């Protein structure tokens, strides 16, 4: 006998539903039949016994049927009647005398079981319908009225839209580590020969949009084993003990389908460090985490269940969750480098009809710091722009326009500004651009525009030559000078009294950078190589944990003095550059007023007094810009951008 013979036949869900509905219909039929006799009896006219005797005497009674005390029959006009007779011995004689056709039959006694059925049928129907409704509600795990403790993990089936490792690009190291798990599931003997054991868990760590969930979907597509997916927030409820019950139920389901993979997205929702709350710590989240720890690696081992989790906050996870035996390996999913961005772009460009001039490497070179989600959005925006223009192919011009839109924000062509405000914006952005061209250590100038984008009235955009993973003190000081180029240019042209609120974001960037140089990076000789504040991202119960709260007043004063010194040095450098090259500032501002958007090379030709080479009419038409808006550039720009001035009160 093989295993197939031992398998119970699966119940067809359609057949089960059909049987339930047939039972309900049969019950309703019985319910109708119960009242059918009473309805027919009620259809006959009820008359008094004296009237019945009077009709006999009148000769209008045609037929009579006697059953106990009940007398029924029909009149001469074929109308039915019904009455109840007392014990009248003269009734039979009177009927004979008048020649009425009559018959007698014994009084019917209903079956006791039929009476019980009739009386209990309404309650049976109510209970059956309620049971059916509750079963329907509990089909989705945990969604029924009695299913609070049921797991909400869903088994992923990819009949359509299946994702494999071929769809994952730019994160080769992470893919290789997870490929090993898939290979182990397909051929465990390959590793078991050397005494290797399958990892119990893998934690995917990376910034938002780097492809952690995509990797998990690729594992599901490659492994060919049951794949359960759930979010960390699905465990936690307001009722104490529900989360722990859901964890137990999830692992029970996984044991029945082992070997299998369980993917927990955003595990920091349930796996935060214990002991951070108030009271005795027996809150719902910590009980759920305790149960998860026991199920992953407790007294009873769960063989064949691999846990894969994803988070962008590994710093807040409980240490017991991160130890080997639970999460044996932490897979870092970084932002892709230029080669990785090329591969990611090529994956997403397969679905888009491209013009011959499109170069994935050129686009990748101009998008440092982009994640996989950012690049997917860039390709989609380019396709939407081409469709909006009625094109059949997506050209490089659409990708450039989409890149500007993603990194700097959409153009706000509906705004209206006066010529004086446009001129102030041009000098502000020209100041930033001129400082970036003359101060060593600044990133190369990529583009400068006075067209409002996003929340900024103008943007100066610098891009590094290559991917950057750290910054030197020279580069940071150059960026401090770059921050003040716009404000000092306005001051030199319009004077101290005409300064506006447009440089608020520049000042904020400079202050934050200088404070980080002093308190985190050890770039102050006076304060030395010490860290004066902890990670400000670690927040518990809404309060930042910072060591600076406990530093002495003298140290805090020294920090403020060093921050001010660095800021003033950057301001001095920017002022010197703009004062020495005031003529170039005027030329660049005039070119911006004419063309509104200049590339880095065009800016260099403009300050040299050369023709920038636009003889094809591609210059932007003069924008009608208005009042209102903010000078805060979008924070997604990887190398930082600098916004133009905003009007007073913005």
Secondary structure, DSSP 8 states (H G I E B T S, - for coil): --HHHHS-----HHHHHHHHHHHHHHHHHHHHHHHHHHHHHHHSEE--HHHHHHHHHHT-EEEEEEETTEEEEEETTS-EEEEE--S-TTHHHHHHHHT-EEEE-------HHHHHHHHHHHHHHHHHHHHHHHHHHTTSTTTSTT-TTS---EE---SSS---GGG--S-HHHHHHHHHHHHHHH-THHHHTTT----SEEEEE--TTSSHHHHHHHHHHHH-SEEEEEEGGGT--SSTTHHHHHHHHHHHHHHHT-SEEEEEESGGGT-B-TT-SSTTS--HHHHHHHHHHHHHHSSS--TTEEEEEEES-GGGB-HHHHSTTTS-EEEE-----HHHHHHHHHHHHTTS-B-TT--HHHHHHT-TT--HHHHHHHHHHHHHHHHHTT-SSB-HHHHHHHHHHHHH--B-TT----HHHHHHHHHHHHHHHHHHHHSTT--EEEEEE-S-BTTBS-EEEEE-SS--S---HHHHHHHHHHHTHHHHHHHHHH-GGG--GGGHHHHHHHHHHHHHHHHTS---TTT-S---S--TT-EETTEE--GGGGS-HHHHHHHHHHHHHHHHHHHHHHHHHHHHTHHHHHHHHHHHHHHSEEEHHHHHHHHTT------SS-S-------S-------TT-TT-EEE----TT-
